[in-house]
């Protein structure tokens, strides 16, 4: 069982717990993207094990009435072992999900994995009539070109600012420049994409920008936020736009939890207050 301090950001250690979290969250009008924690595997065993776990999870979601889907990390499915292994394992997950009517998101990791991730996404999206989505990061200088490539791919794209720390020759480092790129990328997506836009942001200014772009272009869109971050805003927005919460689960929760705590001042303050009251 998770300690109460971690349960704000992590849905539990088991698949049953993340599905119960999805049920409760659905009752507030918010869908749930289930992510089994695990990444950067350098051996085949853990990658194959997590692949099998995702196959079981999509079967459980498909057998339920939940508004839920899954999100996988390339390094979790074996990209750092072998790109062929990643493609094989991703295919297993997407095939299983398609047979149960469950959508699959592919997370974006370090900038060195971008090409392999986009290639795999495009192949799976074209084979599965758009039942797959991918994340792209506006802090990367290449993203505008990547979006042009993805505009006619039959799958969804989640746009985020970027949580990694790539070198300056491949990424914008200034916060204002990243915001500028994000706004520009969003406008391109609302103007050119036909399969909807996923706005991965907690920034109120970007959410307002997305709503304005929807009014201008009429493009369908959804908002995606992390579990435990601006939760009240997620519930409030759900009355006006399709909202999805990214909910991690699994035994490897400690590293994820502390990353969430340390990345935002308000999260750190929450943790300190909780510890003080313990």
N, C-alpha and C positions, 0 to 999 in steps of 0.2 A: 504493500500500500504506500502511495506517495505521501510524504509529509505535507501538511496543509500549505506550507509556504510555496512548495513547487506546484501544487495543484491548480494555481492560477494560470500557469503557462503550459502545463502538460496534462493530457487527458487521462493518463493512467499508464499502467505497465502492460496491459493486455489488450487484445483486440476487443474482447467483450466490454472493457471499460471505455474504449474510444467510441464504440457503437452506442453505448448508453449515453455518453456525452453528446453524441450526435443527436440522439433522440430528444434530450433536454434542450439542446440548442435549436433544433428544428421547431420546437414549441414556441420559440421567440421569433420565428420567421427567418432564421439564418441557416443556410446550408453548411455542411462541414466537409473539408478536404482532409482526409486522414493520412498522416505521414508516419510510417514506422521509423523510429529513430535508428540511425546507423549509416555510416559513410566511410569513405577512404579505406575500403577493404583492399588488402594486398594479397589475399589468398582466395581461391575459388569457393571454399567451403561456406564462409559467411555470406557471400554473394548469392550462392544457390539457396541457402537457407532463407534469406530474406525474400528472395523471389517466390519461393514456395509459400511463405507467410502471406505475401500479397495475393497470391492466387486464392488462398483460403479466405482472405479478407474480402475480396471482390465477390466471392460466392456468397458470403454472409450478407454483404450489402444488397446483392441482387435478390436474395431471398427475403429481404425486409421491405418495409415501406419507407425507409429512410431517404431523406434528401442528402445524399453523401456520395463522395467519390474518393479517389486516392491520388497521392502525389509521391513520386519516387525520385531518388537521387541517382545520377549515373554511376558515381563511385560506389554506391550501395549495391548496384547490380553488377559490378565487376569491371568498370571502365579502367581502373588502375591496374587490373590484372591483365586484361586483354580487351581490345575494342570489340572483337568478335564475340567474346563472352557477354559483354554488355548488350550487344545487339540481340543475341540469343535470349538472354534473360528478360530484356525489355519486351521482346516479342511474346514471350510466355505470359507476362503480366497483361499486356494489351489484348492478346487473344482471349485470355480468361475473362478479362473485364468486358470485352465485346460480347461474349456469350451470355453475360449476365446483365447487359445494358448499363454498365458502369463506366464513367468517364475516367481517363487517366491523365494526370498532369506529370510533366517531366520538369523537375527543378533544374535551374542553371547553377553551376558551381564556379570554381576558379576559371579565369579567362582562358586558360590553356585547354579547357575542355569544350569550349564553345562550338568549334567546328564539328566535333564528334556528336555533340548533343543535338545540334540543329540537323545534321544529316540523318540521325536516327529518328528524330521527330518527323521530318518530312516524309521519310519512307513509311513510317507507321501511320501517319495521318492520311496519306494517300491510299493506303491499303485498307483503312478502317473507316472511311467515309466521315472523317472529322471527329472521331471519338477520342482524340488525343489533343493535349495542349502542351505548350512549352513556355518557359519563363525566359525573358530577355531583360538585360540590365542597361539602363540609360547612361550609367557612368562610363560605359565602354565606348570608345570613339567609333567603333565599327557598327554600332547598333542601328544607326539610320540606314546603312546599307543592308544589314540583315533584315530589317523590317520590309524593305522593298522586295527582297527575295521571298519573304513569308506571306506577302499580301495575297497571293493566289493559292496558298496551301490550304486545303480544307480542314482546318483545325483552329483552335483558339490560341491566342497569345496573351500571356500575363506580362504586363510591363511593371517593373520595379525600378527603384533608383539604383540598387546594388549594394549588397552588404559586405562584399569582400574588399580587399585593399590592393587592387592591381597597380602596377607601376605606371608612372606618368606618361610613358610613351604609348600606352594602350588605353588609358583612361583619364577622364577629367577628375581632378583632385579637389577643385574648389567647389564648395557647396552650392554657390550661386550658379556656377556653370552646369553642375549636375541638374539643378532645378530647371534651368533653361532647356537643357537637352530633354528632360522628361516631358516638359510641356510641348515641345516641338514633336517628339515622338508620339505623344498622345494624339496630337492633332492629325498627324499623318495616318495613324491607325483609324481614327474615327472617319477620316475622309476616304480611305482606300480599302479598308477591310470589310468583308461581307459576312464573316462568321462570328461577329461580335468581338468585343474588346474586354479584357480583364484588367481592371485598374488595381494594381497591387500597391496600395499606399494607405498610410494613416494620416497623411498631411491634409488638413482641411482645405488648404488652398488648391491642392491638386484635385481633390474630390469636387470642389466647386468648378474647377476648370473642366473636369470630365462632364459634369452635368450641363455646363454651357455648350460643350461640343456636341453632346447628345441632342440638345435643342436645335443646334445649327444643322447637323448632318442627319439626325434621325437614326444613327447607328445604335443597335442594341449593345448594352454593356453591363458588366457586373463589377462589384467592388469586392476585393479580397483583403482581409486583415488577419493578423496573427491572433491566436488565442491569448487572452490576457492583456491585450493592448487595445485601449479605447473600446472596451466591451460595450459600454452604454451607447456609444456612437454607432456601433454595429447594429444594435437593436433598433435605435432610432432611424437609421438609414434604411432598414429593411422594409419600412413602410412605403418607401419611394423608389427603391432600386433593388435589384437582385444582389444579395450580400452573401458571401461565403467566408467562413472562418477556417483558417489553416490550423489544424489541431494535431500536434505531434503526440506520439505515445511510444511506450516501450521501455525496456530495462536500461537503456543508455540515456536516461533522462538527465542525470546530474550535469553533464557537460553542456547540454542544450539550455538547461535552466539557468546556469550561471552566465552563459552568454547573453541570455535575455535580460538578466538582472543588470549586467554591467554596461549594456549598450545604451541605455536610456536613464537619465537622472531620476525620472519619476519611478522607474522600476526599482532602482537601488533604494530610493526612499521607502517604497512599499516594503521591500525586504527588511530594511532596518526597523521600520515600525512593527512589522510582524515579529521580528526577533526580540524586540524590546518588550512586546506583550506576551512573549512565550512563557 
